[in-house]
Amino acid sequence: MKQTSDLPSFFITEPLPCPYLDGQFERKLFTHLAGDKADEINNNLTHAGFRRSQSIAYRPACDGCSACRSVRVKVEAFRRSKGFRRIRNRNADLIASDLSPDATREQYDLLVRYLDSRHADGGMSDMTPMDYMAMVEETCVQTQVVEYRDAQGTLIACLLRDTMSDGLSLVYSFFDPKVERPSLGSFIILDQIATAQARGFPHVYLGYLIENCSKMSYKKRFSPLQALGSAGWKDYTGSVEGS
């Protein structure tokens, strides 16, 4: 749909069952990212709690529910715990490569193994190679694919990541569920926090957090976090001030 000005047009989806909270229905506010200012718009919308999927920026706009909160790691203040140091050390042999957003069959096969093991009943379980290509390559912002390979060159994990004006936004990650390595998902986040530190970025965006939702509780471990509420970005302490 063509936009008539430099300002994006916003739309809202019909209610659908919430994948995170039983008995709730989700709606999403969304806009299309396109044109010369797409990267600037994506930055502004990310700061306002939106996420990117292909060329769409969206955020929850559910009736009577505001459980989803955008969270980001405060990079400068982040300190690795003993457990985090153990995860980093035990995966230190993995080699990370920042690549252009070009989908490969090897990446897709890894994604299928991951989805079949971890999210067989999820919305992405029937993703085709064309769907994966669209997920990676349909972007008009600064997007990279980060591949993690072992010393033998085997692809172990992948991350789709956007580079923002103030940090890194982790769009989607997946890994080989049968490889005997500890906490690969956490390792990817730890590695990206280290990358942000090295590049002087203040934030790593982790997407949405729902209090007491087991699927998202792992994000709380990467403190200090900030969460977005009606009063802006505030330190996360288990609830959101001003929300």
C-alpha positions as CSV (number, residue, x, y, z in Angstrom):
1,M,0.0,0.0,0.0
2,K,1.5,3.3,-1.1
3,Q,2.1,6.0,1.5
4,T,1.0,9.5,0.6
5,S,3.6,11.4,2.7
6,D,6.9,10.9,4.5
7,L,5.0,9.8,7.6
8,P,4.0,6.1,7.7
9,S,0.4,5.0,7.7
10,F,-0.6,2.7,10.5
11,F,-3.1,-0.2,10.5
12,I,-4.4,-2.6,13.1
13,T,-5.1,-6.3,12.8
14,E,-8.2,-8.2,13.7
15,P,-8.1,-10.0,17.1
16,L,-6.5,-13.4,17.2
17,P,-5.9,-15.8,20.1
18,C,-2.8,-14.7,22.1
19,P,0.1,-17.2,21.8
20,Y,1.4,-16.3,25.2
21,L,-1.6,-15.7,27.6
22,D,-4.5,-18.2,27.7
23,G,-7.9,-16.6,27.1
24,Q,-6.5,-13.4,25.7
25,F,-6.7,-12.0,22.2
26,E,-3.9,-10.1,20.5
27,R,-4.1,-7.2,18.0
28,K,-1.1,-5.5,16.4
29,L,-0.5,-2.0,15.2
30,F,1.7,-2.1,12.2
31,T,3.2,-0.1,9.3
32,H,5.2,-0.8,6.2
33,L,8.8,0.1,6.1
34,A,9.8,1.5,2.7
35,G,11.6,4.4,1.0
36,D,14.7,6.4,1.7
37,K,13.7,7.0,5.4
38,A,12.9,3.4,6.3
39,D,16.0,3.1,8.5
40,E,15.2,6.3,10.3
41,I,11.6,5.3,10.8
42,N,12.6,1.8,12.0
43,N,14.9,3.4,14.6
44,N,12.2,5.7,15.9
45,L,9.6,3.0,16.0
46,T,12.0,0.6,17.8
47,H,12.5,3.3,20.4
48,A,8.7,3.4,20.7
49,G,8.4,-0.3,21.3
50,F,7.9,-1.7,17.8
51,R,9.6,-4.8,16.4
52,R,10.5,-5.6,12.8
53,S,9.4,-8.6,10.7
54,Q,10.5,-8.3,7.1
55,S,9.3,-4.9,5.9
56,I,6.7,-4.5,8.6
57,A,7.1,-2.8,12.0
58,Y,4.6,-3.8,14.6
59,R,3.7,-3.6,18.2
60,P,0.9,-5.1,20.4
61,A,-2.3,-3.1,20.6
62,C,-4.5,-5.5,22.5
63,D,-7.8,-4.5,23.9
64,G,-7.7,-4.4,27.7
65,C,-4.2,-5.9,28.0
66,S,-0.7,-4.3,28.1
67,A,1.3,-7.3,29.3
68,C,3.9,-7.1,26.5
69,R,6.7,-4.8,27.3
70,S,9.7,-4.0,25.1
71,V,13.0,-4.6,26.9
72,R,16.6,-3.7,26.2
73,V,19.9,-4.5,28.0
74,K,21.8,-1.6,29.5
75,V,25.1,-2.6,27.9
76,E,27.6,-0.4,29.8
77,A,26.2,-1.6,33.2
78,F,26.0,-5.3,32.2
79,R,28.1,-7.7,34.2
80,R,28.4,-11.4,33.4
81,S,27.5,-13.6,36.3
82,K,29.5,-16.8,37.1
83,G,27.0,-18.8,35.1
84,F,27.2,-16.5,32.1
85,R,31.0,-16.6,32.2
86,R,30.7,-20.4,32.1
87,I,28.4,-20.3,29.1
88,R,30.8,-17.9,27.3
89,N,33.8,-20.0,28.0
90,R,32.3,-23.3,27.0
91,N,31.2,-21.8,23.6
92,A,34.4,-19.7,23.1
93,D,35.5,-21.9,20.1
94,L,32.5,-20.8,18.0
95,I,33.4,-18.3,15.3
96,A,30.9,-15.6,14.5
97,S,30.7,-14.0,11.1
98,D,28.6,-11.0,10.2
99,L,27.1,-11.5,6.8
100,S,24.7,-9.7,4.4
101,P,21.1,-10.7,4.7
102,D,21.2,-13.5,2.1
103,A,19.4,-16.7,2.9
104,T,21.1,-20.0,2.4
105,R,19.8,-23.6,2.3
106,E,22.2,-24.5,5.1
107,Q,20.6,-21.8,7.3
108,Y,17.1,-23.0,6.4
109,D,17.9,-26.6,7.2
110,L,19.2,-25.5,10.6
111,L,16.0,-23.5,11.2
112,V,13.8,-26.5,10.4
113,R,15.7,-28.7,12.9
114,Y,15.4,-26.0,15.5
115,L,11.6,-25.5,14.9
116,D,10.9,-29.2,14.8
117,S,12.6,-29.7,18.2
118,R,11.6,-26.5,20.0
119,H,8.5,-25.0,18.4
120,A,6.7,-27.9,16.5
121,D,3.3,-26.4,17.3
122,G,4.3,-22.7,16.7
123,G,3.3,-20.4,13.9
124,M,6.6,-20.9,12.1
125,S,6.5,-24.7,12.1
126,D,5.5,-24.9,8.4
127,M,7.9,-22.3,7.1
128,T,9.1,-23.1,3.6
129,P,12.4,-22.1,2.0
130,M,10.6,-19.2,0.3
131,D,9.2,-18.1,3.6
132,Y,12.7,-18.1,5.1
133,M,14.1,-16.2,2.2
134,A,11.5,-13.5,2.7
135,M,12.2,-13.4,6.5
136,V,15.9,-12.7,5.9
137,E,16.0,-10.8,2.6
138,E,12.9,-8.6,2.7
139,T,14.5,-5.7,4.6
140,C,15.2,-2.1,3.9
141,V,17.1,-1.4,7.1
142,Q,20.6,-2.3,8.3
143,T,20.2,-6.0,8.7
144,Q,22.8,-8.7,9.1
145,V,22.9,-12.5,9.5
146,V,25.3,-13.6,12.1
147,E,26.5,-17.2,11.6
148,Y,28.2,-19.2,14.4
149,R,30.4,-22.1,13.3
150,D,32.6,-24.5,15.1
151,A,36.3,-25.3,14.3
152,Q,35.2,-27.8,11.6
153,G,33.1,-25.2,9.9
154,T,29.7,-26.7,10.9
155,L,26.9,-24.2,11.2
156,I,25.8,-24.3,14.9
157,A,23.6,-21.2,15.3
158,C,22.3,-18.1,13.4
159,L,21.0,-14.7,14.3
160,L,19.0,-12.2,12.3
161,R,20.0,-8.8,13.6
162,D,19.3,-5.1,12.9
163,T,21.9,-2.4,13.6
164,M,20.2,0.6,15.2
165,S,21.4,4.1,15.9
166,D,21.8,3.2,19.6
167,G,22.4,-0.5,19.6
168,L,21.6,-3.9,18.2
169,S,18.1,-5.3,17.8
170,L,18.0,-9.1,17.9
171,V,15.2,-10.0,15.5
172,Y,15.4,-13.9,15.6
173,S,17.9,-16.5,16.5
174,F,18.0,-20.3,16.1
175,F,20.5,-23.1,16.7
176,D,21.1,-26.8,16.4
177,P,19.1,-28.4,19.2
178,K,21.1,-31.7,19.0
179,V,24.5,-30.2,19.6
180,E,25.8,-30.8,23.1
181,R,26.6,-27.3,24.0
182,P,25.2,-25.3,27.0
183,S,22.7,-22.6,26.6
184,L,23.3,-21.6,23.0
185,G,20.4,-19.1,23.0
186,S,21.9,-17.3,26.0
187,F,25.4,-17.5,24.4
188,I,24.1,-15.6,21.3
189,I,22.7,-12.8,23.5
190,L,25.9,-12.7,25.6
191,D,28.0,-12.5,22.4
192,Q,25.8,-9.7,21.0
193,I,26.1,-7.7,24.3
194,A,29.9,-8.1,23.9
195,T,29.6,-6.9,20.3
196,A,27.6,-3.9,21.4
197,Q,30.1,-3.1,24.1
198,A,33.0,-3.3,21.6
199,R,31.1,-0.9,19.2
200,G,30.2,1.6,21.9
201,F,26.4,0.9,21.7
202,P,24.4,1.5,24.8
203,H,21.6,-1.0,24.2
204,V,20.8,-4.5,23.0
205,Y,17.0,-4.8,22.2
206,L,15.6,-8.2,23.2
207,G,12.0,-7.8,22.0
208,Y,9.0,-8.3,24.3
209,L,8.8,-9.5,27.9
210,I,5.6,-10.7,29.6
211,E,5.8,-10.9,33.4
212,N,5.4,-14.5,34.6
213,C,5.4,-15.9,31.0
214,S,7.8,-18.9,31.0
215,K,8.6,-18.6,27.3
216,M,10.0,-15.1,27.9
217,S,11.4,-15.4,31.5
218,Y,15.0,-16.0,30.3
219,K,15.3,-12.3,29.2
220,K,15.1,-11.3,32.9
221,R,18.5,-12.8,33.4
222,F,20.3,-10.2,31.3
223,S,20.1,-7.4,33.8
224,P,20.2,-4.5,34.1
225,L,17.2,-4.2,31.8
226,Q,15.1,-1.3,30.8
227,A,11.4,-1.7,30.0
228,L,9.2,0.7,28.0
229,G,6.1,2.0,29.7
230,S,3.9,5.0,29.4
231,A,6.6,7.1,31.2
232,G,9.2,6.0,28.7
233,W,12.2,3.6,29.2
234,K,12.7,2.8,32.9
235,D,14.9,0.4,34.8
236,Y,13.1,-3.0,35.0
237,T,12.6,-4.3,38.5
238,G,9.9,-6.8,37.9
239,S,7.3,-4.3,37.0
240,V,7.2,-1.2,34.8
241,E,7.0,2.2,36.5
242,G,4.6,4.6,35.0
243,S,2.7,1.9,33.0
